[in-house]
């Protein structure tokens, strides 16, 4: 699986977890008759959106992803590509977090309300990372794939040759070229 696709999947999975946990919070508050839970949780969710938006604001890769890209092993052949296995192998903590908070939410609806905020922060903080990695891939003429490792070991990437984009050179030439019919 390509690394930018894993990053996009992470954002989507975090957003889905936030949605599911928010629904469970509202349903739990309705079932328990707690009229104060949803407004307090909504304030936390708005604060979490502001925090996640602030963290995810830069348009460049995070330091951790930059280190991961720099440490990628180079190979000429594509690695074994199995997206479902890669998603389960790498994103199991998000799945476990959602199931755990949801399971506790039947007895304590405050727990999924708090967990929703953290899922919102994660989704918004990671939202631009895939675009930054794609920009690096286009600049360097490489593709980054997730290598198969143990689910409890750090992620490893494989760098393969790709197609380099010369879009920046084309735009620079167009700007420098004189316009026809104009005299200096």
C-alpha positions in Angstrom: 0.0 0.0 0.0 1.3 3.4 -0.8 2.1 5.6 2.2 0.0 8.6 1.2 -3.0 6.2 0.9 -2.4 4.9 4.4 -2.3 8.5 5.6 -5.6 9.3 3.9 -7.1 6.1 5.3 -5.9 7.1 8.8 -7.7 10.5 8.5 -10.9 8.8 7.2 -10.8 6.1 9.9 -10.3 8.8 12.6 -13.2 10.9 11.3 -15.4 7.8 11.1 -14.5 6.9 14.7 -15.3 10.4 15.8 -18.7 10.2 14.1 -19.5 6.9 15.6 -18.4 7.9 19.1 -20.4 11.2 18.9 -23.5 9.3 17.9 -23.0 6.9 20.9 -22.6 9.9 23.2 -25.8 11.5 22.1 -27.6 8.1 22.3 -26.2 7.4 25.7 -27.1 10.8 27.0 -30.6 10.4 25.6 -31.0 7.0 27.2 -29.7 8.1 30.6 -31.7 11.4 30.5 -28.5 13.5 31.0 -29.4 16.8 29.4 -26.0 18.4 30.3 -23.7 15.8 28.7 -24.2 16.7 25.0 -23.7 20.5 25.4 -20.5 19.9 27.5 -19.3 17.3 25.0 -20.0 19.7 22.1 -17.9 22.4 23.7 -15.1 19.8 24.0 -15.6 18.8 20.3 -15.3 22.4 19.1 -12.2 22.9 21.2 -10.7 19.6 19.8 -11.5 20.8 16.3 -9.6 24.0 17.0 -6.6 22.1 18.4 -6.6 19.6 15.5 -6.9 22.4 13.0 -4.0 24.3 14.6 -1.8 21.2 14.7 -2.6 20.2 11.1 -2.3 23.7 9.7 1.3 23.6 8.2 1.4 22.4 4.6 4.6 20.4 5.1 5.3 17.0 6.5 5.6 16.6 10.2 9.1 15.9 11.6 8.2 12.3 12.3 7.1 11.6 8.7 10.1 13.4 7.3 12.4 11.1 9.4 10.4 8.1 8.2 10.7 9.2 4.5 14.4 9.8 4.9 14.9 6.3 6.4 13.0 4.5 3.7 14.9 1.6 2.1 15.3 1.9 -1.6 14.4 -1.0 -3.9 13.6 -1.4 -7.6 10.7 -3.9 -7.3 7.3 -3.1 -5.8 6.7 -4.6 -2.4 3.9 -7.0 -1.7 0.8 -4.8 -1.8 -2.1 -5.9 0.4 -4.1 -2.8 1.5 -6.5 -4.6 3.9 -3.6 -6.3 5.7 -1.6 -3.1 5.9 -4.6 -1.1 7.2 -5.3 -3.7 9.9 -1.6 -4.1 10.7 -0.9 -0.3 11.0 -4.3 1.2 12.2 -5.3 -1.4 14.8 -4.8 1.1 17.6 -7.5 3.4 16.2 -9.9 0.4 15.8 -9.2 -0.8 19.3 -9.6 2.7 20.7 -13.0 3.1 19.0 -14.3 -0.3 20.1 -13.0 0.2 23.7 -14.5 3.7 24.1 -17.8 2.5 22.5 -18.0 -0.6 24.7 -17.5 1.5 27.9 -20.0 4.1 26.5 -23.0 1.9 27.2 -22.4 2.3 30.9 -20.6 5.7 30.9 -21.7 7.8 27.9 -19.1 10.5 28.9 -16.3 8.2 27.7 -17.2 8.2 24.0 -17.8 11.9 24.3 -14.3 12.5 25.5 -12.9 10.0 22.9 -14.7 11.8 20.1 -12.6 14.9 20.8 -9.3 13.0 20.5 -10.5 11.3 17.3 -11.3 14.8 15.9 -7.9 16.1 16.9 -6.2 13.1 15.1 -8.3 13.5 11.9 -7.6 17.2 11.6 -3.9 17.0 12.6 -3.2 14.4 9.9 -5.4 15.8 7.1 -2.6 17.4 5.1 0.2 14.9 5.5 -0.7 12.8 2.5 -0.6 15.8 0.2 2.8 16.8 1.5 4.1 13.2 1.0 2.7 13.2 -2.6 4.5 16.5 -3.3 7.8 15.0 -2.1 7.1 11.9 -4.3 6.5 14.1 -7.3 9.6 16.3 -6.6 11.9 13.3 -6.1 10.5 11.0 -8.6 9.9 8.2 -6.1 7.0 6.3 -4.5 6.8 5.4 -0.9 5.2 2.1 0.1 4.5 0.7 3.6 6.7 -2.4 4.2 5.2 -5.4 6.0 6.3 -5.4 9.6 4.9 -6.6 12.9 1.9 -4.7 14.2 3.8 -3.7 17.3 7.0 -2.6 15.6 7.5 0.9 14.1 6.4 1.5 10.6 9.0 1.1 7.8 8.8 2.4 4.3 10.1 1.2 1.0 11.2 3.8 -1.7 10.7 2.8 -5.3 11.4 4.7 -8.5 8.5 6.7 -9.8 7.9 9.5 -12.3 9.4 12.8 -11.6 7.2 15.8 -12.2 8.8 18.7 -14.1 5.8 21.0 -13.5 7.9 23.5 -11.6 10.4 23.8 -14.4 7.6 24.3 -17.0 6.0 27.1 -15.0 9.4 28.8 -14.5 10.1 28.7 -18.2 6.7 30.1 -19.1 7.2 33.0 -16.6 10.6 33.8 -18.0 9.6 33.6 -21.7 8.8 37.0 -23.3 5.3 37.5 -24.5 4.9 37.5 -28.3 4.4 41.0 -29.9 5.8 42.8 -26.9 8.9 44.9 -27.2 11.3 45.5 -24.3 
